[in-house]
Amino acid sequence: MSPLITANQLEEILNSGENVLLCDCRFDLVNPEAGRKAYEESHIPGAIYVDLDQDLSGIKSGSNGRHPLPSPEAWAKTKTRLGMSSNTLVVAYDKQGSVYASRLWWMLKATGHANVRVLDGGLDAWNGPMGSIPRKATPSQQSIEPMPYVGLVLVDEVVNNLEPQKNLVLDARASDRFHGQNETLDPVGGHIPGAINYFFKNNLSATAFKAPEQLFKNFVEALGTRKPSEVIHQCGSGVTACHNLLAMEIAGLKGSRLYAGSWSEWCSDPSRPVEL
């Protein structure tokens, strides 16, 4: 099953009465309240709002990045509160090229919830009705057991990968930030030594993902002789990296992993090397 769902497919599912949980993941890193405000003004009917800061991130320590993953225990509680039982089809969308929807997709897949898909093209592709009445999440009656994140890479592994570089680190940020220019989100500019830049917007045609064949071609060119299992994704804070993970999955290149702390965690320790 494709990790993507089209607007027409989603409308058919909603009309069929299937058990589906729509998650509106709109967010703005510069204005964190903008996504929720946009949801409250207009959204796909029946959708709940899932907040990057409140629902898809854990407690910040000052050294674990801007959007650290919640602990498996905290994430299990959040899934229960949002109504994500094991048989629920979860469909995530946003209006930012599926960046934040990809984060929810990865977090669910990594903790054993396979029935999750991303609305390709997000709200820009949706031609169905819109609503303005916020829906309060209905907690799941099913107990959700905490599960560790499969495919998660911690900072020590990235440090140990500096020499020798057994894995390829793929940085999803824009080229200027990768090269240490125009950095506005993190206190230090640059990138992890040895990383290569693969801007997440390369995955898109307008706001929808490119065809699987094109994504496959693009990633194979970037990876060279590396296998997908030898790829570690990162970005600024572990969000747009999930977009590259999703794009590789669409392309049939499965098995790559996520360094969720990403650059915002890496640069918090001055002893870690920086490349410009």
N, C-alpha and C positions, 0 to 999 in steps of 0.2 A: 504494500500500500504506500502510495506517495505521501510524504510528510506534508504536502500542500493540499489545499482544497480550493476549488474555484468558487466564485460567488454564486454561480448557478447551482452547483452541487450543494452548497450550504443552504440555499433557499429551499431546495427539494427536501433536504434532511429536516429543516425546521418545520416545513409543511407536513411532513410525515408523522410528526409527533415523537420521533426518536429521542432517547435520553441524551441530550447534548447540553454542555455548559459552555456558553459563549463568554469569552474573556476579553474585555477591552483593555489593552495594555498601553494606550497612548501615554507618552511622557516627554518631558523636555529637560535635558540635563541642566540647562541654564535657569529654567523656571519650573521647578519641580511640581508646582500646583497646577500648571497649565493643562496637563493630561486629564486630571480629575475634573477640572472645570469644563473642558471640552466634552467629556463624557456626560456630565450633568446637563449640558445644553442639548446634546443630541448623540444618539448611539443606536446600534442595531437593537431592535426590541428584544428584551429578555436578557441582554448582556449584563454581566456584573463588571465592576471596575477592579482591575488588579494593578496595584501600585508598585513600581520598581523599588522605591525606597522602603515602603512599609511591608510589602508582601514577598518580594523577590530578592531581598537583601537581608543580611544579618546585622549584628551589632558591630559598629566600627570601633576599632581600638586606636586608630591613629597610625597604625603600621600594617594593616591588613587590606588596604585599598579602599576606594570610594564606594564600591558596591560588593562587599564580601558576601559570599553565600551564607544563608542561614544554616545553622547546624541541622543535621538530618532530623533531630527531634523537633526542632522549631519548624522545619519545613513540613513535617508530617502533620503537625498541629494546624499549620496554615492551610494545607490541602483539605484537612477535615473541615475547617471553618468555612472554606470556600465552596465546599460541596463536591469535592473531587473523589468520589468512590471509585473502586477499581474498574467498574463496568461503564463508567461515564466517558462519553466522547467529549474531549475538550478541544474547542476550536479557539485559537488565539488570533487577535488582529490588532493593528494599530494604524497610524497614518504616517509612519516614518519609514516606509519601505520594509516593514516587518522586523525592524531591529529589536524592539522590546518584546514582540511576540516570539521571536527566536529565543530570547532568554527564557521565557516560560516553557517553550517547547523543550529546550535542552534540560532544564531542571526537572521536568516531569519524566522525560525519557531516561535521564541518568539515574532516577530513583524508581524505576520499574513500571512507570505508567506509559504503556506503549500506545494507547489509544488517544493520541494528541496530534492535531494538525494545525497548520498555519494558513490563514486566509490569504491566498496569493493576490497581491495588489492592495490588500488591506481595504480600508474604507473607500479608497479611490476606485476600487473595482466593484463596490457594492451598489446595485441599482434598485434594491428592494426598499421596503419601508424603513423609516427611522422613527425612533421614539425619544421622548424627553423625560420619562419617569424612571429615575434610578431604581434598580432592582437590588434589594438586599440579599446577600448570599444566604442560601439555606444550608446549614451545616450537614455534613454527611452523617447518616446513622451508622455507617460502617466504620469500624475502628481501623485506622491506617497505621501500620507499623513503620517506625523509622527505618530508612534504608540508606546506606552510604551512597555517595555519588559515584557512579561507575564512569570512568573516563576523566576523573578530576586529577589534575597535576598540581602539586604543592610547590612552594617557592624553592625548597631545598633541592628538588629534582631539577628545576631550571638552573640553579646555581651549579649543580654537579654536571649539567649538560654543557656547560661552557667549554670544558676541555676534558675529553674529546666531545665533539658535538654529534652525539649519536642520533639525536632527533632534530628535525627542522622546526624552528620557531617561526610561526607565521603571524605577523602583526597586522591587524585589521584597520589600524588608524589611517587617517589621511596622510599623504606623503610629507606635507610640511611638518606635521607633528612628529612623524617617524624620524625625520632628520633634525629634530630639535628646534624647529622654527615655528613661530606663532603659537607657542604653547600657552593656553589660557586655563586649562582645567587642572593641570598638575604643576607642582612647584619646580619640577626639574624637566628639562626637555631632552629628547634623544630616544634611544632604543636599546634593547638588550643586545649585547654583542653577539654577532652571528645571525641575528634575526633577519628575515627578509620581509619586505612590505607587500601586502596584498590587501588593498583598500576594499572594504566590504561593498562599496557601491559598484565595484566591478561585477558583482553578481546580478545587478539589476538592469532591466530595460524599462525606463520610466520608474514605476513603483512596483512592478512585478518581477519575479525571478526570470532570468534568461532560460532558454530551453536546456534540458538536462545535457544534451549533446554539446552545447556551447560551454556550459559550466565544466563538463568533463575535460574538454580541450584546454580551457583556461587553467584549470588546476594542475593538470598533467604537465603543462609547460612550466608552471611555477614550481612544482615539486621535483621535477627532473627525475632522478632515479629513486627518489624516496617513496616508500609505501605510505598509504594513509595512516597506518599504525605508528609511523615514525614522525607524525606531525603533531606539534603542540600549538594550539591557537591562543593568542592573547591580543589585547587591545589596550584601552586606557583603564577600564575597570571591569572587564569580563562581560560586557554586553554585546558590542558589535562583533566580538570574537565568535559568539554563538551564531551570528549571521553566516560567517564563513563555514562553521560546522554544519549548519543546516544546508548551505549551498553544496557542500561536498556530499552530504547525504542524498540530496536531490540528484546529484551527478552519479550516484552509485559508488562513491568513494567513501566507504564506511570504516570506522575504527580510529579516527583521529581524536585527539583529547583536548581538554580545556585547562589552561592556567587561569583560573578565575581571578586571582589577585591582580594579575596583569601589571601594566606599567605603574599604576598608582601605588601598588604594593611594592614593586621592585625598587622604585626610586625613593621610597621612604627610608631606606637604609643606605647611608652614604658610603658604606663599605662595598656595596655592590657596584660593579663597573657599568659605565654608561658609554655608549657609542653614539657619535654624531654623524 
